[in-house]
């Protein structure tokens, strides 16, 4: 403390100004760093809040598969385009590949465009004679039936499903796989058991 009193009582020299300027520069840099790190700390604090918001947005956001399927069905002028979310919901519910039911509709009815009037039968059931009550109903019943009457009963692959679904056809399975690839280019050789 005595040193500071002596310095305060004497006239400052050029060297004192230089030192003071250096101290001021260091203080400015230090304050800038504190200011910048305070923003970083503040941003770190807000990350939890932002994460919570993003998570809730993800819960409410649409499944990307549904958007891909809808876009695909729109390009084919399909009346099923508005039901892409239902296809995904049913596929997840019955543990099916999400492309399977729409691909079957592509083979059997050009994605629902060539069906008996008001039948909602885009899947060729009973050679087109079967009538569902709505598109949602048809998707649900076809998904449940594929799981319970085909996959769970020993037909876990598209080729094995084809032997029961379209017995005389030698091209049905290949056509279903073709449309599945067109909907999204993922491997189609899979086993649906599980």
C-alpha positions in Angstrom: 0.0 0.0 0.0 2.9 2.3 0.8 4.2 1.9 -2.8 0.9 3.1 -4.2 0.9 6.1 -1.9 4.4 7.1 -3.1 3.4 6.6 -6.7 0.3 8.7 -6.2 2.2 11.6 -4.7 4.8 11.8 -7.4 4.4 13.1 -10.9 3.8 10.3 -13.5 6.6 9.5 -15.9 6.4 8.4 -19.5 7.1 4.8 -18.4 4.1 5.1 -16.0 1.8 6.0 -18.8 3.1 3.1 -20.9 2.5 0.7 -18.0 -0.9 2.2 -17.4 -1.8 1.9 -21.0 -0.7 -1.8 -21.0 -2.8 -2.5 -17.9 -5.8 -0.7 -19.5 -5.4 -2.9 -22.7 -5.2 -6.0 -20.7 -8.3 -5.0 -18.7 -10.2 -4.3 -21.9 -9.2 -7.6 -23.4 -10.1 -9.3 -20.1 -13.5 -7.6 -20.0 -14.2 -8.6 -23.6 -13.4 -12.2 -22.8 -15.6 -12.1 -19.7 -18.4 -10.6 -21.8 -18.0 -13.2 -24.6 -17.8 -16.1 -22.1 -20.9 -14.8 -20.3 -22.8 -15.1 -23.6 -21.4 -18.6 -24.0 -22.4 -19.5 -20.5 -25.8 -18.0 -21.1 -26.1 -20.0 -24.3 -25.1 -23.1 -22.4 -27.8 -22.4 -20.0 -30.4 -22.0 -22.7 -29.4 -25.3 -24.4 -31.5 -27.3 -22.0 -34.5 -25.0 -22.7 -33.9 -25.3 -26.4 -33.5 -29.0 -26.3 -36.8 -29.3 -24.5 -38.5 -27.2 -27.1 -36.9 -29.2 -30.0 -37.9 -32.4 -28.4 -41.5 -31.3 -28.2 -41.3 -30.2 -31.8 -40.1 -33.6 -32.8 -43.0 -35.2 -31.0 -45.4 -33.0 -33.0 -43.5 -33.2 -36.3 -44.5 -35.5 -39.1 -42.7 -38.8 -39.7 -40.3 -38.4 -42.6 -41.5 -41.7 -44.0 -45.0 -40.4 -44.3 -43.8 -37.3 -46.2 -41.8 -39.5 -48.6 -44.7 -41.8 -49.1 -47.1 -39.0 -49.6 -44.8 -37.3 -52.2 -44.5 -40.7 -54.0 -48.2 -41.3 -54.1 -48.9 -37.7 -55.3 -46.5 -38.3 -58.2 -48.7 -41.3 -59.1 -52.0 -39.3 -58.7 -53.1 -41.8 -56.0 -56.2 -41.3 -53.9 -54.1 -42.9 -51.1 -51.7 -39.9 -50.8 -53.7 -38.3 -48.0 -53.4 -41.6 -46.0 -49.6 -41.8 -45.9 -49.6 -41.2 -42.2 -52.1 -44.1 -41.7 -49.8 -46.4 -43.7 -46.9 -45.6 -41.4 -49.0 -45.9 -38.3 -50.3 -49.4 -39.3 -46.8 -50.6 -40.5 -45.4 -49.6 -37.1 -48.3 -51.1 -35.2 -47.9 -54.5 -36.9 -44.1 -54.4 -37.3 -44.2 -54.3 -41.1 -41.9 -52.6 -43.6 -43.7 -49.2 -44.1 -43.4 -49.6 -47.9 -45.1 -53.0 -48.1 -48.8 -52.1 -48.1 -48.5 -49.2 -50.5 -46.4 -51.3 -52.8 -49.1 -54.0 -52.8 -51.6 -51.3 -53.7 -49.3 -50.3 -56.6 -49.3 -53.8 -58.0 -53.0 -54.5 -57.4 -54.6 -51.2 -58.4 -52.1 -48.7 -59.6 -52.1 -47.2 -56.0 -55.8 -47.2 -55.6 -56.7 -45.7 -59.0 -58.2 -48.9 -60.5 -60.7 -50.3 -58.0 -64.4 -51.1 -58.0 -66.3 -48.0 -57.1 -66.5 -47.2 -53.4 -64.7 -50.4 -52.5 -61.5 -48.9 -51.1 -60.0 -52.2 -52.2 -56.6 -51.1 -53.6 -55.1 -54.5 -52.6 -56.9 -56.9 -54.9 -58.7 -58.7 -52.2 -61.2 -61.3 -53.5 -60.2 -60.3 -57.0 -61.5 -56.8 -56.2 -64.9 -58.0 -54.9 -64.1 -57.3 -51.2 -65.4 -54.0 -49.9 -63.8 -52.0 -47.1 -65.7 -49.1 -45.4 -62.9 -46.5 -45.9 -59.3 -46.1 -46.9 -58.2 -46.0 -43.2 -60.2 -49.2 -42.6 -58.6 -50.9 -45.6 -55.1 -50.0 -44.6 -55.7 -51.3 -41.0 -57.3 -54.6 -42.1 -54.6 -55.3 -44.7 -51.8 -54.5 -42.2 -53.3 -56.7 -39.5 -54.0 -59.5 -41.9 -50.5 -59.4 -43.4 -49.1 -59.7 -39.8 -51.5 -62.3 -38.4 -52.4 -64.5 -41.4 -49.2 -64.4 -43.5 -46.1 -63.4 -41.5 -47.1 -65.0 -38.2 -48.2 -68.1 -40.1 -44.9 -68.9 -41.8 -44.7 -66.3 -44.6 -42.2 -63.8 -43.3 -40.7 -62.8 -46.7 -42.3 -61.1 -49.8 -41.7 -64.2 -51.9 -43.5 -66.4 -49.3 -46.3 -63.8 -48.9 -46.7 -63.9 -52.7 -47.4 -67.7 -52.7 -50.5 -67.1 -50.6 -51.5 -63.6 -51.6 -51.2 -64.1 -55.4 -50.7 -67.9 -55.9 -50.7 -68.2 -59.6 -48.5 -65.1 -60.2 -44.8 -65.5 -60.8 -44.3 -61.7 -61.0 -46.2 -60.4 -58.0 -43.3 -60.5 -55.5 -40.9 -58.9 -57.9 -43.4 -56.2 -58.7 -44.0 -55.5 -55.0 -40.3 -55.3 -54.4 -40.0 -53.0 -57.4 -42.5 -50.5 -56.0 -41.0 -50.7 -52.5 -37.6 -49.7 -54.1 -39.3 -46.8 -55.9 -41.0 -45.6 -52.7 -37.6 -45.5 -51.0 -34.3 -47.2 -52.1 -33.7 -49.4 -49.1 -32.9 -53.1 -49.3 -36.0 -55.2 -49.9 -34.6 -58.5 -49.0 -35.8 -58.7 -45.4 -37.5 -61.0 -43.0 -40.7 -59.7 -41.5 -40.7 -62.0 -38.5 -40.6 -60.3 -35.1 
